[in-house]
Amino acid sequence: MSGILESISLSPRHGVPQHAVDEAMLTAGSGLDGDRYAGSGVVSLIEAEAVQRFNDATGLNIAPEHTGRNMVTRGVTLNPLVGKKFQIGDVLVEGVELCEPCATLGARLSTETVSAREIVLVFLNSGGLRVRVLSSGKVVAGATVIVG
């Protein structure tokens, strides 16, 4: 099974909105260079399809980077990848845990018509995946995500 890496986003520090980049360096044991979580060894992914389902269910129109995840995939179901190794371009990663939605995400995305609680409930079991970076390399938007 394969899909694509649709986009890459990073934020240099907490409280600064993420911005999209065309390419980025993933470093084994560290994560996404230049991101606020660099050094943790993990990077977060979310399915473009999950964001679309969220928008359809809530009537909102959030962009994938508003979820706070670093990378957006298309054509890859992420939840079954916990404990599995796969590639993003030439970089080897391993699914560590699901990114379950939290109160911070709910508060950030809530509106007058959609509560923070509703945000969390809609993203439950589709909030993304944290992966451990096992090899170093450059990733680019449009790269192939290879599973299996």
NORPE-V149941 format. One record per pair of residues at least 24 apart in sequence whose C-alpha atoms are under 8 Angstrom apart, sorted by sequence separation. I is the first residue (numbers start at 0). J is the second residue. If there is no record, write none. Layout:
BEGIN
I J
I J
END
This chain:
BEGIN
9 33
10 34
11 35
44 68
45 69
47 71
99 123
9 34
10 35
43 68
44 69
45 70
46 71
47 72
48 73
99 124
9 35
42 68
43 69
44 70
45 71
46 72
47 73
48 74
99 125
100 126
42 69
43 70
44 71
45 72
46 73
97 124
98 125
99 126
42 70
44 72
46 74
98 126
99 127
46 75
97 126
98 127
46 76
97 127
98 128
46 77
97 128
98 129
45 77
96 128
97 129
95 128
96 129
94 128
95 129
96 130
94 129
95 130
94 130
95 131
67 104
93 130
94 131
66 104
92 130
93 131
92 131
93 132
92 132
93 133
91 132
92 133
5 47
90 132
91 133
92 134
65 108
90 133
91 134
90 134
91 135
19 64
90 135
18 64
78 124
90 136
17 64
78 125
81 128
89 136
90 137
17 65
89 137
90 138
78 127
89 138
17 67
77 127
78 128
88 138
77 128
87 138
88 139
88 142
43 98
87 142
88 143
8 64
57 113
87 143
88 144
86 143
87 144
88 145
86 144
87 145
68 127
85 144
86 145
8 68
9 69
85 145
86 146
8 69
57 118
85 146
7 69
8 70
84 146
85 147
7 70
84 147
6 70
7 71
5 70
6 71
25 90
56 121
4 70
5 71
6 72
4 71
5 72
4 72
5 73
53 121
3 72
4 73
53 122
75 144
2 72
3 73
2 73
3 74
2 74
3 75
72 144
1 74
2 75
49 122
1 75
0 75
49 125
49 126
46 125
45 125
45 126
46 127
45 127
4 87
44 127
45 128
43 127
44 128
43 128
44 129
43 129
44 130
42 129
43 130
41 129
42 130
41 130
42 131
41 131
42 132
40 131
41 132
40 132
30 131
30 132
28 131
29 132
27 131
28 132
27 132
28 133
26 132
27 133
25 132
26 133
27 134
26 134
27 135
25 134
26 135
25 135
26 136
24 135
25 136
24 136
25 137
24 137
25 138
23 137
24 138
22 137
23 138
22 138
23 139
22 139
21 139
22 140
21 140
20 140
7 139
7 140
6 140
4 139
5 140
6 141
4 140
5 141
4 141
5 142
3 141
4 142
3 142
4 143
3 143
4 144
2 143
3 144
1 143
2 144
1 144
2 145
1 145
0 145
1 146
0 146
0 147
END
